Amino acid sequence: MRSSGRLSGPAFTVVVVLAIALATALSAAAAEIPVGVNAELTGSIPVVGQSCVNAARMAVDEVNQGGGLLVGGQRYTIRLFVEDNEDKAQSAVAAAQKLYSQNSVIAMIGPNASRNAVPAADIAESERAPMITPWSTNPNTTKNKSYVFRAAFTDDFQGRVVASFARQQFKAQRAAVLYDVASEYNKGIAEVFRKSFTDLGGQVVAFETYTTGDKDFLSQLTKIRAARPEVLFLPNYYSEVPLQVQQAHLVGLNIPIIGSDSWGFPDLIKLGGADMEGLMYTTHYAPDIATPAAQAFIKRYEARYGSVPDDVAALTYDSFQLLFMALQKAGKVDRQAVRDALASIERYDGVTGTMQFRGTGDPIKSAVVIQIKDGQFKYFATATP
Amino acid sequence: MSYLLQQAINALQLGSVYALIALGYSMVYGVLRLINFAHGDIFMVGAFLGFFAAAVMKWPFVVTLLFSMVATAALGVTIERVAYRPLRAAPRVSAVITALGVGLFLEHFTLATVGAQPRQIPRMIPLRFYPLPGDIGFSSTQAVIFGIAIVLMLALDLFVNHTLTGTAMRAISWDMRHLPLMGVPVNRIIALTFAIGSGLAAAGGILVGLAYPIIDPYMGILVGWKAFVAAVVGGIGSVRGAMIGGYILAATEVFVAAFLPSTYRDFVAFSLLLLLLVFRPTGLLGRAWAQKV
């Protein structure tokens, strides 16, 4: 509204009233809401960018074909602007600048990888415009920012979820952890788990480490066994977990073993075989998840693109639904109002679960627990911290 | 006490692998004064050949072991002929750099042909668990690994110290230049040294496949470095030293992790080994080599 400063007060009011009357009188298609997508379409993870854009187009088409989005008594169609950030920090920043200033988007969805999302978040912040990253889990993406939101949970959050799941599901009093001390992701989750498990009244009786590339874990696992834990947490990558599980069974550790979202690749089962049977890990979403809304989304996505939507697609779809919800709640197409509405979302039931934002950009949501059953990843439960 | 014994069994498993690979370093160094930095990658190729034999051809364990050892021995001889022999008269540093190059070549050749994703070696011998008194025990794979390693090492020790060819090997390490005058076929003996060293590395690769059945093209780097350290600690150039060094390194690693926070494992283990070298610079069984100036 700053640009209308040239008009005097009464004249301005008349113009606005006329404009609103005209817009309402005309068809809904007359008004558009521009939304940006900042995705990794080329570079090292093109699959991520493609999933993101697929889900974005689907979300937007659904709204437009349903007659548009009703905001403040008026129907708007959504116009999508897609920018490729080449999976590079500089390009992600340039794409964000272009979307916000040239395309005047109301909000930007993306980037997905934290290495791109963190610098792009600074642009959103300085433009005072909302950004929702579907997939970035690094705490720094939203840290000390008021316009940046995410649909995924954070690495900190996941550590807490696993701890409370271990306490509730297995009634475990004593837990053990074996993690890669040379990797930031593994180390971060392991430490949050230790703190949360202790806060929940449990005891971490063994907290053992190794370094990337190790293949022999017998010494640590023998030590863990001697500490008599009731559950073992392995927040490690899918290429190492099978060896750790096999060796755990070898030293006679026949207790529940749980993991984190770094387990979620088919190779885990291929490499681990029968030893992996029955084990569980937490992640963002399960394709066979039980909620009807999620199943409907998966069916529509499969029908349109011929593949089961991955984590990124599901989280992007949820990001769009969050934005639409915030627009309706704000009642006007205004960046600040949308930001405030996003921050105050009480409850949103998405494909990847129920989420809410209590003033921060990190959603309070549940994670899903996947169990390996008959050599396949199967939805087991929904876990909350 | 039983905890101590269980950790000792773990150390025997890890030490057998280190010792077998350390032998290859030691033999080549003993004969040629060359630190063959490609040795860890030769071990990796041995493991992949084992994967091919066991998973693709579905050969039984003994055939897999023999096939991998023979094929890798041939690879070792080829590498010596192509990459090291032309440099035998060149300054020693050239050969060491070539060895690094050969190692990178093997890694990336495997990466390009087989792919980066880890592979699983199928279980070649049935997994059984033999309990011992005191809530401890050992597995069939641990028994096989230890047994094969000991048999191979004793055979090598006998060969080097009690046969004519073994004597020739030791003679080359004393004086390569004048040995042909005594009628010793130096090139053939050196080729044989590479064949035996590489074959033992392949055996190590197969045993690793038994114990840790997930293999990848970069698996040789870390194990190679550790086996090299084991060879140096034992006294590089000495066959018995390499065996002792392998078991000492494994025992240090395992027991540090067993009684201290495992984060300190490599730090404490290698500090102890450095300390040992301060007092015995040539390693436990190494000889000091006088350099004529």
Boltz contact constraints between the chains, C-beta under 6 A:
constraints:
  - contact:
      token1: [A, 181]
      token2: [B, 263]
      max_distance: 6.0
  - contact:
      token1: [A, 208]
      token2: [B, 262]
      max_distance: 6.0
  - contact:
      token1: [A, 209]
      token2: [B, 262]
      max_distance: 6.0
  - contact:
      token1: [A, 209]
      token2: [B, 263]
      max_distance: 6.0
  - contact:
      token1: [A, 213]
      token2: [B, 222]
      max_distance: 6.0
  - contact:
      token1: [A, 215]
      token2: [B, 212]
      max_distance: 6.0
  - contact:
      token1: [A, 216]
      token2: [B, 14]
      max_distance: 6.0
  - contact:
      token1: [A, 218]
      token2: [B, 10]
      max_distance: 6.0
  - contact:
      token1: [A, 219]
      token2: [B, 10]
      max_distance: 6.0
  - contact:
      token1: [A, 219]
      token2: [B, 254]
      max_distance: 6.0
  - contact:
      token1: [A, 219]
      token2: [B, 257]
      max_distance: 6.0
  - contact:
      token1: [A, 219]
      token2: [B, 258]
      max_distance: 6.0
  - contact:
      token1: [A, 220]
      token2: [B, 257]
      max_distance: 6.0
  - contact:
      token1: [A, 220]
      token2: [B, 262]
      max_distance: 6.0
  - contact:
      token1: [A, 222]
      token2: [B, 6]
      max_distance: 6.0
  - contact:
      token1: [A, 222]
      token2: [B, 7]
      max_distance: 6.0
  - contact:
      token1: [A, 223]
      token2: [B, 258]
      max_distance: 6.0
  - contact:
      token1: [A, 226]
      token2: [B, 3]
      max_distance: 6.0
  - contact:
      token1: [A, 239]
      token2: [B, 118]
      max_distance: 6.0
  - contact:
      token1: [A, 243]
      token2: [B, 212]
      max_distance: 6.0
  - contact:
      token1: [A, 243]
      token2: [B, 214]
      max_distance: 6.0
  - contact:
      token1: [A, 250]
      token2: [B, 139]
      max_distance: 6.0
  - contact:
      token1: [A, 271]
      token2: [B, 120]
      max_distance: 6.0
  - contact:
      token1: [A, 271]
      token2: [B, 214]
      max_distance: 6.0
